Amino acid sequence: METYHAKNLPNESEGYREKRNELFEEEINLRAQAERVAALRRELPFGGRIQEDYEFDMLDEKGESTKIRLSELFGDKRSVII
């Protein structure tokens, strides 16, 4: 197993360092996997258009219930990042 730190923590046992290195290696792998998933997400083509302009309930400035359409929620933006 690779050692990731040149200095040990005070009173650190060899078993503890082994487990910390194992955890660190898994964290590195997890980060690499997240990067691969993000790259695949960026390669996705644009999705299809919605077939219906959905309506949602909302409260206006006065606190009264009103309706708003999906097409009105994001102004002139063409896509939404969630």
Wavefront OBJ file of the C-alpha trace (Angstrom):
o trace
v 0.000 0.000 0.000
v 1.247 3.458 -0.865
v 2.071 5.920 1.913
v 0.407 9.304 1.416
v 1.880 11.216 4.349
v 5.496 11.665 5.403
v 4.570 12.545 8.999
v 2.513 10.500 11.412
v 0.017 11.881 13.879
v 1.047 11.808 17.554
v 0.661 8.276 19.002
v -0.535 6.994 15.634
v -0.398 3.224 15.364
v 0.700 1.397 12.255
v -2.805 -0.104 11.963
v -4.387 3.349 12.126
v -2.091 4.690 9.394
v -2.866 1.661 7.247
v -6.609 2.293 7.551
v -6.181 6.053 6.923
v -4.209 5.279 3.752
v -6.907 2.812 2.670
v -9.570 5.465 3.236
v -7.531 8.090 1.381
v -7.091 5.752 -1.579
v -10.853 5.161 -1.744
v -11.476 8.920 -1.552
v -9.117 9.397 -4.512
v -10.993 6.694 -6.447
v -14.340 8.268 -5.576
v -13.180 11.668 -6.824
v -11.926 10.124 -10.074
v -15.286 8.369 -10.560
v -17.157 11.638 -9.952
v -14.978 13.317 -12.586
v -15.731 10.553 -15.108
v -19.487 10.887 -14.447
v -19.280 14.680 -14.830
v -17.473 14.279 -18.163
v -20.209 11.929 -19.417
v -22.883 14.373 -18.256
v -21.226 17.205 -20.188
v -21.248 15.065 -23.356
v -25.024 14.526 -23.240
v -26.932 16.144 -26.096
v -29.735 18.557 -25.254
v -32.944 16.831 -24.182
v -36.295 17.030 -25.869
v -38.719 19.896 -25.515
v -41.469 19.570 -22.975
v -44.828 18.884 -24.553
v -46.841 20.880 -22.070
v -46.226 24.224 -20.373
v -46.816 23.021 -16.816
v -48.505 25.299 -14.320
v -47.440 25.629 -10.693
v -49.049 27.230 -7.670
v -47.067 30.033 -6.053
v -47.509 32.930 -3.710
v -47.297 36.452 -5.104
v -45.780 39.488 -3.352
v -48.947 39.878 -1.270
v -48.873 36.245 -0.150
v -51.868 35.320 -2.290
v -52.020 32.090 -4.243
v -51.519 32.431 -8.004
v -50.340 30.314 -10.958
v -47.075 30.481 -12.884
v -46.110 28.568 -16.010
v -42.875 26.625 -16.346
v -41.924 28.796 -19.315
v -42.145 31.876 -17.073
v -39.976 30.579 -14.236
v -36.541 31.209 -15.734
v -36.973 34.352 -17.828
v -35.009 34.330 -21.080
v -32.704 31.434 -20.066
v -32.738 28.500 -22.471
v -31.499 25.827 -20.083
v -31.524 25.187 -16.362
v -28.806 23.625 -14.228
v -30.051 21.736 -11.223
l 1 2 3 4 5 6 7 8 9 10 11 12 13 14 15 16 17 18 19 20 21 22 23 24 25 26 27 28 29 30 31 32 33 34 35 36 37 38 39 40 41 42 43 44 45 46 47 48 49 50 51 52 53 54 55 56 57 58 59 60 61 62 63 64 65 66 67 68 69 70 71 72 73 74 75 76 77 78 79 80 81 82
